[in-house]
Amino acid sequence: MTSTRKRRVIKLEESRILKRKDITPDIWLIWIEKPENYSFKPGQYCTIGVEGIERAYSIVSAPYEDSLELFVELVPKDEGGMLTPELYKLNPGDKVSIRPRAKGIFTFDPGFTNHLLISTVTGVVPYISYLRDYINDNRTGHKFYFLMGASYEDEFSYDAELRQMESNHPGMVTFIPTISRPTEERNKNWDGETGRVNTIIEKHIETFELTSSDTLVYACGHPGMIEDVKARMIPKGWTVKEERFWKED
């Protein structure tokens, strides 16, 4: 018997790059046009492509913003990168494809009072979307404790915005960045927290006086970091929500 089922064809939109900002030689931000009637929840991702090669990227923007902001990390071709080397060549005015719907379940859960947000480098993305949306809507009643890890100080691409949020909303937003390579020349001016982000969690939980009954732990970024966070927290009764950002394209 021959199946008559037709394969669903997804119609791709075309989106123009509006702006680009290089952070380091291998990480950068791009802003692309938001297709008409394109909707998403903070924490979801869009799928963009170049010449038929596609990849999902969590959206930095909040839904109220006019464009889609994305944070991209270059994966060289000799390390398995397929899309990012092509994206790296693009500048404002160039175009990418975009699938018509955002997806993803790594969204803000208002059922908890306290939210412990843990990330490595590009893993910051969904949390920025959460906070922009929450603040824009003038919401209250929740607290956000943000622990962000990176190898180098210049990889904290949203530190200025987060510090501004912390200043404007004291008691609601707390931001603590940490670097894992404090002795390297690139970090010579760093005077903040040191150590991998997953190793400083317990210390700051105690400082913040958080409890597992009213706190949700989010872990986003490197899979190794996420696994360690889960190994540390879940056996102690904490609820952990995760989103893995794989290095490979």
URSULPE-V716111 format. One record per residue. N is the residue number from 1. RES is the residue in one letter. SS is DSSP state (~ for helix, > for strand, _ for the rest). PHI is phi in degrees with one decimal (NA if undefined). OMEGA is omega in degrees with one decimal (999 if undefined). Layout:
# URSULPE-V716111
N/RES/SS/PHI/OMEGA + N/RES/SS/PHI/OMEGA
This chain:
# URSULPE-V716111
1/M/_/NA/-179.1 + 2/T/_/-97.2/178.9 + 3/S/_/-74.4/178.0 + 4/T/_/-104.7/-179.4 + 5/R/_/-66.3/179.7 + 6/K/_/-93.6/176.5 + 7/R/_/-73.1/-178.4 + 8/R/_/-70.0/179.4 + 9/V/_/-99.1/179.4 + 10/I/_/-94.3/179.6 + 11/K/_/-83.2/-179.0 + 12/L/_/-86.5/173.4 + 13/E/>/-90.8/173.9 + 14/E/>/-116.8/-176.3 + 15/S/>/-129.4/-177.4 + 16/R/>/-94.0/174.1 + 17/I/>/-74.2/-176.8 + 18/L/>/-94.3/-172.6 + 19/K/>/-158.5/176.9 + 20/R/>/-139.1/176.4 + 21/K/>/-136.1/178.9 + 22/D/>/-84.6/-178.5 + 23/I/>/-96.6/175.1 + 24/T/>/-136.0/178.3 + 25/P/_/-61.1/-177.9 + 26/D/_/-129.2/172.0 + 27/I/>/-134.5/-177.8 + 28/W/>/-154.4/177.9 + 29/L/>/-112.0/170.3 + 30/I/>/-132.2/173.7 + 31/W/>/-117.0/179.8 + 32/I/>/-120.5/178.9 + 33/E/>/-60.1/173.5 + 34/K/_/-89.3/-180.0 + 35/P/_/-58.3/179.8 + 36/E/_/-57.9/179.4 + 37/N/_/66.7/178.0 + 38/Y/_/-75.8/-177.7 + 39/S/_/-127.7/177.9 + 40/F/_/-161.7/173.7 + 41/K/_/-100.4/176.7 + 42/P/_/-54.3/-178.1 + 43/G/_/102.0/179.0 + 44/Q/_/-84.6/-177.7 + 45/Y/>/-124.8/172.5 + 46/C/>/-110.7/177.5 + 47/T/>/-115.3/-179.5 + 48/I/>/-116.1/-177.4 + 49/G/>/-153.6/174.9 + 50/V/>/-135.2/177.9 + 51/E/_/52.0/174.9 + 52/G/_/86.6/176.6 + 53/I/>/-92.4/-175.2 + 54/E/>/-122.0/173.7 + 55/R/>/-155.4/178.0 + 56/A/>/-88.2/176.7 + 57/Y/>/-131.4/173.6 + 58/S/>/-61.9/-174.4 + 59/I/_/-94.2/177.7 + 60/V/_/-71.8/-175.8 + 61/S/_/-60.4/166.5 + 62/A/_/-90.3/-176.7 + 63/P/_/-57.3/-177.4 + 64/Y/_/-75.1/-175.9 + 65/E/_/-77.9/-173.3 + 66/D/_/-80.1/-178.7 + 67/S/>/-125.8/177.2 + 68/L/>/-103.8/180.0 + 69/E/>/-97.1/-177.9 + 70/L/>/-129.2/-179.9 + 71/F/>/-114.1/-171.2 + 72/V/>/-118.1/174.9 + 73/E/>/-115.5/-177.6 + 74/L/_/-71.5/170.5 + 75/V/_/-114.2/-177.2 + 76/P/_/-59.0/-178.8 + 77/K/~/-59.1/-178.9 + 78/D/~/-73.6/174.2 + 79/E/~/-109.7/177.0 + 80/G/_/100.0/-179.6 + 81/G/_/-69.2/178.2 + 82/M/_/-118.5/-177.2 + 83/L/_/-84.5/-172.5 + 84/T/~/-60.9/175.6 + 85/P/~/-62.9/177.3 + 86/E/~/-75.3/177.4 + 87/L/~/-62.8/-176.6 + 88/Y/~/-62.0/-178.4 + 89/K/_/-78.1/-170.5 + 90/L/_/-87.6/-179.0 + 91/N/_/-137.2/178.4 + 92/P/_/-50.9/-177.1 + 93/G/_/103.3/176.4 + 94/D/_/-74.0/-174.6 + 95/K/>/-121.5/174.1 + 96/V/>/-129.9/172.6 + 97/S/>/-87.8/177.0 + 98/I/>/-144.9/177.1 + 99/R/_/-70.8/-169.0 + 100/P/_/-72.9/-177.1 + 101/R/_/-130.7/171.7 + 102/A/_/-81.0/179.9 + 103/K/>/-138.3/175.2 + 104/G/_/120.6/-178.2 + 105/I/_/-119.1/179.2 + 106/F/_/-85.0/-173.9 + 107/T/_/-112.1/-179.6 + 108/F/_/-65.1/179.9 + 109/D/_/-111.2/-176.8 + 110/P/_/-72.7/-178.9 + 111/G/_/-71.9/177.0 + 112/F/_/-110.1/178.2 + 113/T/_/-76.0/-176.3 + 114/N/>/-107.2/-177.3 + 115/H/>/-130.5/179.8 + 116/L/>/-96.9/-172.9 + 117/L/>/-99.9/-176.7 + 118/I/>/-117.0/-177.1 + 119/S/>/-147.6/166.6 + 120/T/>/-122.2/175.7 + 121/V/~/37.4/-175.6 + 122/T/~/-69.0/176.7 + 123/G/~/-66.5/177.0 + 124/V/~/-66.8/-167.3 + 125/V/~/-51.8/-176.1 + 126/P/~/-62.2/-178.9 + 127/Y/~/-68.8/176.1 + 128/I/~/-61.6/178.2 + 129/S/~/-62.2/177.3 + 130/Y/~/-54.7/-171.2 + 131/L/~/-69.0/176.7 + 132/R/~/-59.2/-179.1 + 133/D/~/-65.7/-177.8 + 134/Y/~/-61.6/-178.4 + 135/I/~/-69.3/179.2 + 136/N/~/-61.2/-179.3 + 137/D/_/-84.4/179.8 + 138/N/_/56.3/-179.9 + 139/R/_/-81.8/178.1 + 140/T/_/-141.9/174.9 + 141/G/_/101.4/179.0 + 142/H/_/-125.4/177.0 + 143/K/>/-123.7/-176.9 + 144/F/>/-120.2/178.9 + 145/Y/>/-113.5/-169.1 + 146/F/>/-108.1/174.1 + 147/L/>/-108.8/-177.3 + 148/M/>/-123.4/-179.9 + 149/G/>/-110.7/175.7 + 150/A/>/-154.8/174.9 + 151/S/_/-74.2/-173.4 + 152/Y/_/-131.3/-177.6 + 153/E/~/-56.9/-176.0 + 154/D/~/-74.5/176.4 + 155/E/~/-88.1/177.5 + 156/F/_/-82.3/-170.6 + 157/S/_/-67.1/-176.6 + 158/Y/_/-115.1/-176.6 + 159/D/~/-65.0/179.9 + 160/A/~/-63.9/179.0 + 161/E/~/-64.7/-179.3 + 162/L/~/-67.7/177.9 + 163/R/~/-67.4/176.4 + 164/Q/~/-67.0/175.6 + 165/M/~/-59.6/-179.6 + 166/E/~/-62.4/179.6 + 167/S/~/-70.0/-177.7 + 168/N/~/-76.3/-175.8 + 169/H/_/-132.2/-178.6 + 170/P/_/-60.8/-179.0 + 171/G/_/91.3/178.5 + 172/M/_/-97.4/-179.4 + 173/V/>/-120.4/174.8 + 174/T/>/-126.0/-175.1 + 175/F/>/-119.7/178.5 + 176/I/>/-130.7/175.2 + 177/P/>/-88.2/178.1 + 178/T/>/-141.8/178.0 + 179/I/>/-111.8/-175.8 + 180/S/_/-96.1/-178.9 + 181/R/_/-128.8/-172.1 + 182/P/_/-67.8/-176.5 + 183/T/_/-88.6/-177.9 + 184/E/_/-79.6/-175.9 + 185/E/~/-55.2/-178.4 + 186/R/~/-63.1/-179.7 + 187/N/~/-109.2/-171.8 + 188/K/_/-61.8/-178.5 + 189/N/_/-97.9/-177.2 + 190/W/_/-76.3/177.6 + 191/D/_/-131.5/-178.8 + 192/G/_/-100.3/-179.1 + 193/E/>/-63.8/176.8 + 194/T/>/-129.3/-178.4 + 195/G/_/113.6/176.5 + 196/R/_/-62.9/-171.9 + 197/V/~/-60.5/-179.1 + 198/N/~/-70.6/-178.7 + 199/T/~/-90.9/-178.4 + 200/I/_/-108.3/-174.1 + 201/I/~/-62.6/-174.4 + 202/E/~/-59.3/-179.9 + 203/K/~/-59.5/-176.1 + 204/H/~/-79.6/172.6 + 205/I/~/-60.3/178.3 + 206/E/~/-66.7/179.1 + 207/T/~/-62.9/-178.5 + 208/F/~/-78.0/-177.5 + 209/E/_/58.7/178.9 + 210/L/_/-86.0/176.4 + 211/T/_/-128.2/-177.1 + 212/S/_/-67.8/-176.2 + 213/S/_/-72.6/-177.1 + 214/D/_/-127.6/-177.9 + 215/T/>/-126.0/173.3 + 216/L/>/-105.9/178.3 + 217/V/>/-96.5/175.9 + 218/Y/>/-110.0/176.7 + 219/A/>/-129.2/-176.2 + 220/C/>/-137.9/178.3 + 221/G/>/135.2/-175.1 + 222/H/_/-64.0/-178.6 + 223/P/~/-57.5/179.1 + 224/G/~/-64.1/176.7 + 225/M/~/-62.4/-177.7 + 226/I/~/-62.0/-180.0 + 227/E/~/-61.4/179.6 + 228/D/~/-69.7/176.8 + 229/V/~/-60.0/179.9 + 230/K/~/-63.4/-179.7 + 231/A/~/-64.7/179.7 + 232/R/~/-78.3/-167.4 + 233/M/~/-97.8/-174.0 + 234/I/~/-60.6/179.0 + 235/P/~/-62.0/179.1 + 236/K/~/-92.5/174.6 + 237/G/_/95.5/179.7 + 238/W/_/-84.8/175.1 + 239/T/>/-92.8/-177.2 + 240/V/>/-119.9/175.3 + 241/K/>/-109.1/-171.8 + 242/E/>/-128.3/173.4 + 243/E/>/-145.5/-176.0 + 244/R/>/-92.2/173.5 + 245/F/_/-108.2/-178.5 + 246/W/_/-72.0/179.1 + 247/K/_/-71.0/-176.4 + 248/E/_/-75.7/172.0 + 249/D/_/-75.5/999
